[in-house]
């Protein structure tokens, strides 16, 4: 909303961050339905965890994105290295459901890192990062395709820290072009700005009179 000031519901929203991986049907600012969510790890948490295992400082997800881009500026498949070609990174898009589960993908990546370490072999970091990124981003696109087949939505709003991921942004642009869906992305400086996102959300809640009582306390996990 801060980037696209004329944007109003209805639209579908993809929220991808360190704590969330959700797809929300936004009918109005007061009427929203979560139609897809992660059942365990969030996409951003998985990126940060794997990035830290590769030796990157926080935010490791951003460094992982750059490393993947160094291998190939397009989404890649598991083909270049035999060991990685047989890694079989699983999709985080759960079958027979609209939900996600990134724990299996994260575990598969961790196991591959440990396998190389135990064998005393050097993991091809750039290809590994590209393969892992491909699997994670591909999971999001698969889910969006599933939901589009059901609902034929025309507008997709994307937010959260992972919205800054270059591979996700390109994949979303490709999805929008092939599916005739208009994609709304925040600028990179706003993707990880939690204060700006909270203020924007509060602004629209204030417009509709959605106020908490004076007894409300600060609860980080609410």
C-alpha positions as protocol buffer text, in pm:
chain_id: "A"
residue {
  index: 1
  type: UNK
  ca { x: 0 y: 0 z: 0 }
}
residue {
  index: 2
  type: UNK
  ca { x: 296 y: 234 z: 60 }
}
residue {
  index: 3
  type: UNK
  ca { x: 430 y: 166 z: -290 }
}
residue {
  index: 4
  type: UNK
  ca { x: 99 y: 137 z: -478 }
}
residue {
  index: 5
  type: UNK
  ca { x: -110 y: 412 z: -321 }
}
residue {
  index: 6
  type: UNK
  ca { x: -415 y: 359 z: -546 }
}
residue {
  index: 7
  type: UNK
  ca { x: -436 y: -13 z: -469 }
}
residue {
  index: 8
  type: UNK
  ca { x: -754 y: -129 z: -297 }
}
residue {
  index: 9
  type: UNK
  ca { x: -908 y: -472 z: -230 }
}
residue {
  index: 10
  type: UNK
  ca { x: -1010 y: -718 z: -349 }
}
residue {
  index: 11
  type: UNK
  ca { x: -682 y: -894 z: -421 }
}
residue {
  index: 12
  type: UNK
  ca { x: -480 y: -1199 z: -318 }
}
residue {
  index: 13
  type: UNK
  ca { x: -185 y: -1136 z: -87 }
}
residue {
  index: 14
  type: UNK
  ca { x: 133 y: -1343 z: -55 }
}
residue {
  index: 15
  type: UNK
  ca { x: 308 y: -1281 z: 277 }
}
residue {
  index: 16
  type: UNK
  ca { x: 662 y: -1425 z: 281 }
}
residue {
  index: 17
  type: UNK
  ca { x: 896 y: -1348 z: 570 }
}
residue {
  index: 18
  type: UNK
  ca { x: 1101 y: -1506 z: 846 }
}
residue {
  index: 19
  type: UNK
  ca { x: 784 y: -1587 z: 1037 }
}
residue {
  index: 20
  type: UNK
  ca { x: 515 y: -1619 z: 771 }
}
residue {
  index: 21
  type: UNK
  ca { x: 442 y: -1793 z: 445 }
}
residue {
  index: 22
  type: UNK
  ca { x: 74 y: -1727 z: 382 }
}
residue {
  index: 23
  type: UNK
  ca { x: -163 y: -1656 z: 96 }
}
residue {
  index: 24
  type: UNK
  ca { x: -457 y: -1442 z: 198 }
}
residue {
  index: 25
  type: UNK
  ca { x: -779 y: -1355 z: 17 }
}
residue {
  index: 26
  type: UNK
  ca { x: -821 y: -985 z: 93 }
}
residue {
  index: 27
  type: UNK
  ca { x: -1183 y: -897 z: 20 }
}
residue {
  index: 28
  type: UNK
  ca { x: -1181 y: -567 z: 213 }
}
residue {
  index: 29
  type: UNK
  ca { x: -955 y: -420 z: 480 }
}
residue {
  index: 30
  type: UNK
  ca { x: -1189 y: -571 z: 737 }
}
residue {
  index: 31
  type: UNK
  ca { x: -1263 y: -901 z: 561 }
}
residue {
  index: 32
  type: UNK
  ca { x: -970 y: -1136 z: 495 }
}
residue {
  index: 33
  type: UNK
  ca { x: -936 y: -1514 z: 474 }
}
residue {
  index: 34
  type: UNK
  ca { x: -609 y: -1708 z: 501 }
}
residue {
  index: 35
  type: UNK
  ca { x: -636 y: -1979 z: 237 }
}
residue {
  index: 36
  type: UNK
  ca { x: -277 y: -2107 z: 256 }
}
residue {
  index: 37
  type: UNK
  ca { x: -14 y: -2105 z: 531 }
}
residue {
  index: 38
  type: UNK
  ca { x: 299 y: -2289 z: 635 }
}
residue {
  index: 39
  type: UNK
  ca { x: 245 y: -2571 z: 882 }
}
residue {
  index: 40
  type: UNK
  ca { x: 595 y: -2539 z: 1027 }
}
residue {
  index: 41
  type: UNK
  ca { x: 891 y: -2330 z: 910 }
}
residue {
  index: 42
  type: UNK
  ca { x: 847 y: -2010 z: 716 }
}
residue {
  index: 43
  type: UNK
  ca { x: 1024 y: -1952 z: 385 }
}
residue {
  index: 44
  type: UNK
  ca { x: 1245 y: -1675 z: 526 }
}
residue {
  index: 45
  type: UNK
  ca { x: 1344 y: -1886 z: 826 }
}
residue {
  index: 46
  type: UNK
  ca { x: 1451 y: -2167 z: 593 }
}
residue {
  index: 47
  type: UNK
  ca { x: 1662 y: -1927 z: 384 }
}
residue {
  index: 48
  type: UNK
  ca { x: 1827 y: -1779 z: 693 }
}
residue {
  index: 49
  type: UNK
  ca { x: 1896 y: -2119 z: 851 }
}
residue {
  index: 50
  type: UNK
  ca { x: 2060 y: -2263 z: 539 }
}
residue {
  index: 51
  type: UNK
  ca { x: 2251 y: -1941 z: 477 }
}
residue {
  index: 52
  type: UNK
  ca { x: 2393 y: -1950 z: 830 }
}
residue {
  index: 53
  type: UNK
  ca { x: 2504 y: -2310 z: 778 }
}
residue {
  index: 54
  type: UNK
  ca { x: 2696 y: -2190 z: 475 }
}
residue {
  index: 55
  type: UNK
  ca { x: 2872 y: -1935 z: 696 }
}
residue {
  index: 56
  type: UNK
  ca { x: 2679 y: -1617 z: 620 }
}
residue {
  index: 57
  type: UNK
  ca { x: 2593 y: -1356 z: 883 }
}
residue {
  index: 58
  type: UNK
  ca { x: 2237 y: -1234 z: 940 }
}
residue {
  index: 59
  type: UNK
  ca { x: 2044 y: -1167 z: 723 }
}
residue {
  index: 60
  type: UNK
  ca { x: 2170 y: -1490 z: 571 }
}
residue {
  index: 61
  type: UNK
  ca { x: 1876 y: -1515 z: 330 }
}
residue {
  index: 62
  type: UNK
  ca { x: 1994 y: -1210 z: 138 }
}
residue {
  index: 63
  type: UNK
  ca { x: 2345 y: -1352 z: 107 }
}
residue {
  index: 64
  type: UNK
  ca { x: 2202 y: -1686 z: -9 }
}
residue {
  index: 65
  type: UNK
  ca { x: 2007 y: -1503 z: -280 }
}
residue {
  index: 66
  type: UNK
  ca { x: 2325 y: -1333 z: -406 }
}
residue {
  index: 67
  type: UNK
  ca { x: 2514 y: -1662 z: -403 }
}
residue {
  index: 68
  type: UNK
  ca { x: 2240 y: -1830 z: -606 }
}
residue {
  index: 69
  type: UNK
  ca { x: 2248 y: -1544 z: -854 }
}
residue {
  index: 70
  type: UNK
  ca { x: 2622 y: -1591 z: -890 }
}
residue {
  index: 71
  type: UNK
  ca { x: 2557 y: -1943 z: -1018 }
}
residue {
  index: 72
  type: UNK
  ca { x: 2285 y: -1842 z: -1259 }
}
residue {
  index: 73
  type: UNK
  ca { x: 2063 y: -1537 z: -1286 }
}
residue {
  index: 74
  type: UNK
  ca { x: 1776 y: -1766 z: -1381 }
}
residue {
  index: 75
  type: UNK
  ca { x: 1608 y: -2033 z: -1169 }
}
residue {
  index: 76
  type: UNK
  ca { x: 1812 y: -2350 z: -1217 }
}
residue {
  index: 77
  type: UNK
  ca { x: 1743 y: -2721 z: -1204 }
}
residue {
  index: 78
  type: UNK
  ca { x: 1943 y: -2989 z: -1024 }
}
residue {
  index: 79
  type: UNK
  ca { x: 2156 y: -3094 z: -1317 }
}
residue {
  index: 80
  type: UNK
  ca { x: 2508 y: -2956 z: -1318 }
}
residue {
  index: 81
  type: UNK
  ca { x: 2664 y: -3168 z: -1044 }
}
residue {
  index: 82
  type: UNK
  ca { x: 2580 y: -3541 z: -1004 }
}
residue {
  index: 83
  type: UNK
  ca { x: 2570 y: -3521 z: -625 }
}
residue {
  index: 84
  type: UNK
  ca { x: 2329 y: -3228 z: -633 }
}
residue {
  index: 85
  type: UNK
  ca { x: 2131 y: -3380 z: -917 }
}
residue {
  index: 86
  type: UNK
  ca { x: 2035 y: -3666 z: -686 }
}
residue {
  index: 87
  type: UNK
  ca { x: 1961 y: -3443 z: -387 }
}
residue {
  index: 88
  type: UNK
  ca { x: 1590 y: -3438 z: -476 }
}
residue {
  index: 89
  type: UNK
  ca { x: 1504 y: -3129 z: -278 }
}
residue {
  index: 90
  type: UNK
  ca { x: 1134 y: -3173 z: -199 }
}
residue {
  index: 91
  type: UNK
  ca { x: 870 y: -2916 z: -280 }
}
residue {
  index: 92
  type: UNK
  ca { x: 732 y: -2721 z: 14 }
}
residue {
  index: 93
  type: UNK
  ca { x: 389 y: -2718 z: -151 }
}
residue {
  index: 94
  type: UNK
  ca { x: 199 y: -2993 z: 29 }
}
residue {
  index: 95
  type: UNK
  ca { x: 8 y: -3229 z: -197 }
}
residue {
  index: 96
  type: UNK
  ca { x: -371 y: -3249 z: -158 }
}
residue {
  index: 97
  type: UNK
  ca { x: -363 y: -2920 z: 32 }
}
residue {
  index: 98
  type: UNK
  ca { x: -305 y: -2550 z: -26 }
}
residue {
  index: 99
  type: UNK
  ca { x: -58 y: -2528 z: 265 }
}
residue {
  index: 100
  type: UNK
  ca { x: 321 y: -2525 z: 278 }
}
residue {
  index: 101
  type: UNK
  ca { x: 578 y: -2720 z: 478 }
}
residue {
  index: 102
  type: UNK
  ca { x: 936 y: -2594 z: 452 }
}
residue {
  index: 103
  type: UNK
  ca { x: 1075 y: -2828 z: 720 }
}
residue {
  index: 104
  type: UNK
  ca { x: 1133 y: -3114 z: 474 }
}
residue {
  index: 105
  type: UNK
  ca { x: 1311 y: -2890 z: 224 }
}
residue {
  index: 106
  type: UNK
  ca { x: 1526 y: -2743 z: 500 }
}
residue {
  index: 107
  type: UNK
  ca { x: 1611 y: -3087 z: 639 }
}
residue {
  index: 108
  type: UNK
  ca { x: 1708 y: -3217 z: 294 }
}
residue {
  index: 109
  type: UNK
  ca { x: 1941 y: -2921 z: 247 }
}
residue {
  index: 110
  type: UNK
  ca { x: 2097 y: -2966 z: 591 }
}
residue {
  index: 111
  type: UNK
  ca { x: 2150 y: -3337 z: 528 }
}
residue {
  index: 112
  type: UNK
  ca { x: 2325 y: -3263 z: 198 }
}
residue {
  index: 113
  type: UNK
  ca { x: 2555 y: -3011 z: 366 }
}
residue {
  index: 114
  type: UNK
  ca { x: 2640 y: -3267 z: 634 }
}
residue {
  index: 115
  type: UNK
  ca { x: 2698 y: -3538 z: 373 }
}
residue {
  index: 116
  type: UNK
  ca { x: 2963 y: -3328 z: 200 }
}
residue {
  index: 117
  type: UNK
  ca { x: 3119 y: -3240 z: 536 }
}
residue {
  index: 118
  type: UNK
  ca { x: 3135 y: -3604 z: 649 }
}
residue {
  index: 119
  type: UNK
  ca { x: 3300 y: -3707 z: 325 }
}
residue {
  index: 120
  type: UNK
  ca { x: 3550 y: -3425 z: 351 }
}
residue {
  index: 121
  type: UNK
  ca { x: 3434 y: -3290 z: 17 }
}
residue {
  index: 122
  type: UNK
  ca { x: 3379 y: -2926 z: -74 }
}
residue {
  index: 123
  type: UNK
  ca { x: 3017 y: -2838 z: -129 }
}
residue {
  index: 124
  type: UNK
  ca { x: 2966 y: -2635 z: -450 }
}
residue {
  index: 125
  type: UNK
  ca { x: 2807 y: -2348 z: -259 }
}
residue {
  index: 126
  type: UNK
  ca { x: 2679 y: -2143 z: -551 }
}
residue {
  index: 127
  type: UNK
  ca { x: 2508 y: -2434 z: -723 }
}
residue {
  index: 128
  type: UNK
  ca { x: 2371 y: -2558 z: -392 }
}
residue {
  index: 129
  type: UNK
  ca { x: 2228 y: -2213 z: -319 }
}
residue {
  index: 130
  type: UNK
  ca { x: 2070 y: -2196 z: -664 }
}
residue {
  index: 131
  type: UNK
  ca { x: 1921 y: -2545 z: -631 }
}
residue {
  index: 132
  type: UNK
  ca { x: 1779 y: -2473 z: -286 }
}
residue {
  index: 133
  type: UNK
  ca { x: 1642 y: -2137 z: -399 }
}
residue {
  index: 134
  type: UNK
  ca { x: 1488 y: -2299 z: -704 }
}
residue {
  index: 135
  type: UNK
  ca { x: 1306 y: -2553 z: -487 }
}
residue {
  index: 136
  type: UNK
  ca { x: 1180 y: -2292 z: -240 }
}
residue {
  index: 137
  type: UNK
  ca { x: 1066 y: -2040 z: -500 }
}
residue {
  index: 138
  type: UNK
  ca { x: 921 y: -2314 z: -719 }
}
residue {
  index: 139
  type: UNK
  ca { x: 706 y: -2422 z: -424 }
}
residue {
  index: 140
  type: UNK
  ca { x: 551 y: -2075 z: -404 }
}
residue {
  index: 141
  type: UNK
  ca { x: 479 y: -2062 z: -777 }
}
residue {
  index: 142
  type: UNK
  ca { x: 328 y: -2411 z: -771 }
}
residue {
  index: 143
  type: UNK
  ca { x: 92 y: -2307 z: -494 }
}
residue {
  index: 144
  type: UNK
  ca { x: -6 y: -1986 z: -671 }
}
residue {
  index: 145
  type: UNK
  ca { x: -78 y: -2183 z: -987 }
}
residue {
  index: 146
  type: UNK
  ca { x: -301 y: -2420 z: -788 }
}
residue {
  index: 147
  type: UNK
  ca { x: -496 y: -2135 z: -634 }
}
residue {
  index: 148
  type: UNK
  ca { x: -520 y: -1950 z: -965 }
}
residue {
  index: 149
  type: UNK
  ca { x: -672 y: -2259 z: -1123 }
}
residue {
  index: 150
  type: UNK
  ca { x: -938 y: -2257 z: -850 }
}
residue {
  index: 151
  type: UNK
  ca { x: -1005 y: -1885 z: -811 }
}
residue {
  index: 152
  type: UNK
  ca { x: -875 y: -1719 z: -1128 }
}
residue {
  index: 153
  type: UNK
  ca { x: -755 y: -1417 z: -930 }
}
residue {
  index: 154
  type: UNK
  ca { x: -633 y: -1117 z: -1129 }
}
residue {
  index: 155
  type: UNK
  ca { x: -421 y: -926 z: -876 }
}
residue {
  index: 156
  type: UNK
  ca { x: -150 y: -1049 z: -641 }
}
residue {
  index: 157
  type: UNK
  ca { x: 4 y: -832 z: -369 }
}
residue {
  index: 158
  type: UNK
  ca { x: 337 y: -950 z: -225 }
}
residue {
  index: 159
  type: UNK
  ca { x: 491 y: -837 z: 105 }
}
residue {
  index: 160
  type: UNK
  ca { x: 737 y: -943 z: 373 }
}
residue {
  index: 161
  type: UNK
  ca { x: 1115 y: -962 z: 388 }
}
residue {
  index: 162
  type: UNK
  ca { x: 1144 y: -1247 z: 136 }
}
residue {
  index: 163
  type: UNK
  ca { x: 968 y: -1025 z: -119 }
}
residue {
  index: 164
  type: UNK
  ca { x: 1316 y: -877 z: -170 }
}
residue {
  index: 165
  type: UNK
  ca { x: 1449 y: -1210 z: -301 }
}
residue {
  index: 166
  type: UNK
  ca { x: 1554 y: -1154 z: -663 }
}
residue {
  index: 167
  type: UNK
  ca { x: 1467 y: -1508 z: -775 }
}
residue {
  index: 168
  type: UNK
  ca { x: 1119 y: -1487 z: -622 }
}
residue {
  index: 169
  type: UNK
  ca { x: 1058 y: -1148 z: -781 }
}
residue {
  index: 170
  type: UNK
  ca { x: 1152 y: -1279 z: -1125 }
}
residue {
  index: 171
  type: UNK
  ca { x: 946 y: -1595 z: -1081 }
}
residue {
  index: 172
  type: UNK
  ca { x: 645 y: -1387 z: -976 }
}
residue {
  index: 173
  type: UNK
  ca { x: 687 y: -1162 z: -1279 }
}
residue {
  index: 174
  type: UNK
  ca { x: 694 y: -1468 z: -1504 }
}
residue {
  index: 175
  type: UNK
  ca { x: 388 y: -1611 z: -1328 }
}
residue {
  index: 176
  type: UNK
  ca { x: 202 y: -1284 z: -1370 }
}
residue {
  index: 177
  type: UNK
  ca { x: 281 y: -1271 z: -1740 }
}
residue {
  index: 178
  type: UNK
  ca { x: 181 y: -1630 z: -1817 }
}
residue {
  index: 179
  type: UNK
  ca { x: -129 y: -1628 z: -1593 }
}
residue {
  index: 180
  type: UNK
  ca { x: -248 y: -1274 z: -1676 }
}
residue {
  index: 181
  type: UNK
  ca { x: -216 y: -1169 z: -1311 }
}
residue {
  index: 182
  type: UNK
  ca { x: -110 y: -818 z: -1213 }
}
residue {
  index: 183
  type: UNK
  ca { x: 171 y: -836 z: -955 }
}
residue {
  index: 184
  type: UNK
  ca { x: 216 y: -564 z: -693 }
}
residue {
  index: 185
  type: UNK
  ca { x: 557 y: -565 z: -521 }
}
residue {
  index: 186
  type: UNK
  ca { x: 696 y: -320 z: -267 }
}
residue {
  index: 187
  type: UNK
  ca { x: 1026 y: -148 z: -330 }
}
residue {
  index: 188
  type: UNK
  ca { x: 1328 y: -330 z: -188 }
}
residue {
  index: 189
  type: UNK
  ca { x: 1378 y: -79 z: 93 }
}
residue {
  index: 190
  type: UNK
  ca { x: 1026 y: -145 z: 224 }
}
residue {
  index: 191
  type: UNK
  ca { x: 1034 y: -526 z: 205 }
}
residue {
  index: 192
  type: UNK
  ca { x: 1214 y: -564 z: 536 }
}
residue {
  index: 193
  type: UNK
  ca { x: 1088 y: -247 z: 704 }
}
residue {
  index: 194
  type: UNK
  ca { x: 869 y: -391 z: 980 }
}
residue {
  index: 195
  type: UNK
  ca { x: 791 y: -48 z: 1126 }
}
residue {
  index: 196
  type: UNK
  ca { x: 659 y: 80 z: 794 }
}
residue {
  index: 197
  type: UNK
  ca { x: 449 y: -234 z: 741 }
}
residue {
  index: 198
  type: UNK
  ca { x: 298 y: -215 z: 1090 }
}
residue {
  index: 199
  type: UNK
  ca { x: 223 y: 156 z: 1050 }
}
residue {
  index: 200
  type: UNK
  ca { x: 57 y: 99 z: 713 }
}
residue {
  index: 201
  type: UNK
  ca { x: -156 y: -184 z: 854 }
}
residue {
  index: 202
  type: UNK
  ca { x: -252 y: 32 z: 1154 }
}
residue {
  index: 203
  type: UNK
  ca { x: -352 y: 319 z: 924 }
}
residue {
  index: 204
  type: UNK
  ca { x: -607 y: 108 z: 740 }
}
residue {
  index: 205
  type: UNK
  ca { x: -735 y: -44 z: 1064 }
}
residue {
  index: 206
  type: UNK
  ca { x: -786 y: 308 z: 1198 }
}
residue {
  index: 207
  type: UNK
  ca { x: -986 y: 405 z: 890 }
}
residue {
  index: 208
  type: UNK
  ca { x: -1240 y: 129 z: 959 }
}
residue {
  index: 209
  type: UNK
  ca { x: -1241 y: 198 z: 1334 }
}
residue {
  index: 210
  type: UNK
  ca { x: -1069 y: -125 z: 1436 }
}
residue {
  index: 211
  type: UNK
  ca { x: -914 y: -9 z: 1764 }
}
residue {
  index: 212
  type: UNK
  ca { x: -794 y: -212 z: 2062 }
}
residue {
  index: 213
  type: UNK
  ca { x: -898 y: -123 z: 2414 }
}
residue {
  index: 214
  type: UNK
  ca { x: -672 y: 57 z: 2658 }
}
residue {
  index: 215
  type: UNK
  ca { x: -612 y: -271 z: 2841 }
}
residue {
  index: 216
  type: UNK
  ca { x: -412 y: -410 z: 2548 }
}
residue {
  index: 217
  type: UNK
  ca { x: -59 y: -504 z: 2652 }
}
residue {
  index: 218
  type: UNK
  ca { x: 254 y: -564 z: 2444 }
}
residue {
  index: 219
  type: UNK
  ca { x: 284 y: -932 z: 2352 }
}
residue {
  index: 220
  type: UNK
  ca { x: 555 y: -1021 z: 2106 }
}
residue {
  index: 221
  type: UNK
  ca { x: 398 y: -1355 z: 2017 }
}
residue {
  index: 222
  type: UNK
  ca { x: 36 y: -1241 z: 1985 }
}
